Amino acid sequence: MPETTHILAALESDMELDAALRFTTLTAEYLSATRSGDGPVSTPRSNAELAARFDEPMPLDGRPLSEVIARLRDDVLPDCNRLYHPRYVGHQVSAPLPAAIWTESFTAALNQSVAVAEMSPTGTALEHRVVRWLCELVGYGPTSGGTLTSGGTEATLAGLLAARAAALPDAWTNGVGADPPVVVCGEHAHYAVARAVGEMGIGMRNAVVVPSRDWRMDVDALRATLDRLKVEGRGVMAVVATAGSTATGSFDDLEAIGALCEERGLWLHVDGAHGASALLSERHRHRVRGLARARSIAWDPHKMMLLPLSAGVVLVRDERDLEGAFSQRAPYLFHGGEGERVVDQGVRSLLCSRRADVFKLWVSFQRYGARGLGALYDRLCDVTQAMHDRLAAHRSFEVLHAPECNILCFRWIGDGTMTAETLDVFNRQLRERYNRSGAGWITATNLAGRRVLRVTIMNPRTGPAEVDEIIAGIARMAEEDRVRG
Ligand SMILES: Cc1ncc(COP(=O)(O)O)c(C=O)c1O
């Protein structure tokens, strides 16, 4: 049994403080190194180059922890995207709250599964508590509830499954049939909605898309769509509105859409994955006015609450709706008598085993407070507004919209003599070259058929000075590209 003795000894020594310090030191060094803004934001290496670096056989025997840490330091870290770098302004992934980062190893060590209360006594209690706080922020009453999810995609699927159960109570047993009710969503809805429609067996031909006006769902067009569906005798399973759209960060008019849905007895699901966190901000809360009219809400703390991946939430106005979505009995797991509220969150979730992401969410509320998180939301939006103002004043750029949160689309137009098609190609290449340079990292999207540059400011360390550097860096590179032809 020498191998067993050896491996058990390795487990014991890896539980010592010294081992923990090796990991936390590496992480702290990374956080500290990004503070100065020196060094590259990302990697110039291709996927193939990186795959080649790790192209090695599975290790049959373990090696000293110091060597493993060295590989993380030398082979993994240098080519990561540094989301903590103040010139990383790419996708909607946060520079995570430090206290939440440190909670991750605690969560893993305890390994509580939040599906079942007996497997996570405090984890389940905390999840119910945090869900209640969020429900109260929305303005939901005591019958509301919800659960943590892996993110907005799962939360939207869960919300729409609840809508399906309400519209087609027999669907669990009999399926949705040949002519199911439709799901209505905005033109700029995240693909999570289409994916849920496909996954639920509704079929994309039963998804009805409402056009946008100024990047928001056009409420008049929604009304006309609902009128038409009624005339055609089509049922509506749900209307999906977006609070903080992926492309432009725009907020649908939830008051108007909610009133329309209530008038017609329709289920409103709000994809607030990005923007529901506006509730934390006194200054931005008005953007989600009417949110409580939704029957279900997707909300991602791993976006504008700056938690590390993953932390999503689905909330429902009536907790029983979510249980209806998963109307399955598992008496060997879930406990609760007839008419009694089941404490086990597994009855409300797509997942069985589920990590206690609530720990880092609860720690973040404890450490930074709802006001602190709201102040961070404001800060990200303020810096985005500053970037908008600087770009609007720059003659080589065009901004495509006023920011409603921390997302902004713009493009380089030079002296205005290039055709729209040439500019599409130019902006695509400009972004690739800029990101490869390591000077900063931005993203891109298609808006109204045109290729545009896009930033999401997800790092409280990004300030007006970094915004100036990013704009100057892109402009300089664009000029070089233009001259080179
Ligand atoms: C509006 C919106 N909804 C849903 C999602 C999907 O969320 P997740 O990646 O957490 O599943 C995103 C992600 O960018 C989003 O922007």
The ligand as an ORCA input file, in Angstrom:
! r2SCAN-3c Opt
* xyz 0 1
  C     -29.295     40.002    -21.104
  C     -28.628     38.697    -20.833
  N     -29.356     37.629    -20.534
  C     -28.808     36.424    -20.294
  C     -27.446     36.248    -20.386
  C     -26.849     34.891    -20.124
  O     -26.378     34.845    -18.840
  P     -25.346     33.685    -18.368
  O     -24.150     33.837    -19.225
  O     -25.132     34.015    -16.942
  O     -26.044     32.389    -18.558
  C     -26.632     37.321    -20.699
  C     -25.171     37.148    -20.796
  O     -24.442     37.922    -21.297
  C     -27.240     38.578    -20.932
  O     -26.514     39.644    -21.266
*
